[in-house]
Amino acid sequence: MDIQNLGYALTQVVHNFGASAVVGGAVASLWLAPRQELDRSLAWLVCLGWAAQIASGAAFGAISFYYYGKFPDIGGLAITALAIKVACAVAGISLAALYLLRAASWTATLRRRVWLMLAGLSATALTAAAFLRWFS
Ligand code: HEM
């Protein structure tokens, strides 16, 4: 078995489940009637999902660097798509962590706004992923 491909495949498994967690967790919170206990579990899911995206995204780059001594040669639209994903991931993990730390004292309106932002960030990153895939 090709170890390099195995590395990419296992990284992709983490990346795919992370993507499901950040999109699904935010949508579930908006969809279901707001209940603070459930929201907290969903916030953990989303926060860990964003962490998984950052770690597995970095792992993609690390595997390429290990085998080729450089990062993949991408340009133009692919770079923009990657930058959007990284920006979404940094904003997403920060917002989710803030939610876990502070949401208990927030109004229902503010909590919903933050979930809307988390859903928007995850949808933006997922859309950017398609452009990164097909323009690199
Ligand atoms: C630090 C943030 C991230 C980095 C560095 C990163 C990096 C990457 C890389 C290098 C690939 C492989 C690209 C290819 O196959 O050509 C990839 C694929 C993918 N990423 Fe990310 N990613 C990040 C965040 C995210 C986020 C937040 C999501 C979704 C919410 C996401 C969803 C996907 C999906 C669905 C694929 C597979 C695309 C396909 O093969 O069709 N990524 N990512």
Boltz pocket constraint, residues with backbone or C-beta under 6 A from the ligand:
constraints:
  - pocket:
      binder: B
      contacts: [[A, 15], [A, 16], [A, 18], [A, 19], [A, 22], [A, 23], [A, 53], [A, 54], [A, 56], [A, 57], [A, 58], [A, 60], [A, 61], [A, 82], [A, 85], [A, 86], [A, 88], [A, 89], [A, 121], [A, 122], [A, 123], [A, 125], [A, 126], [A, 129], [A, 130], [A, 132], [A, 133], [A, 134], [A, 136]]
      max_distance: 6.0
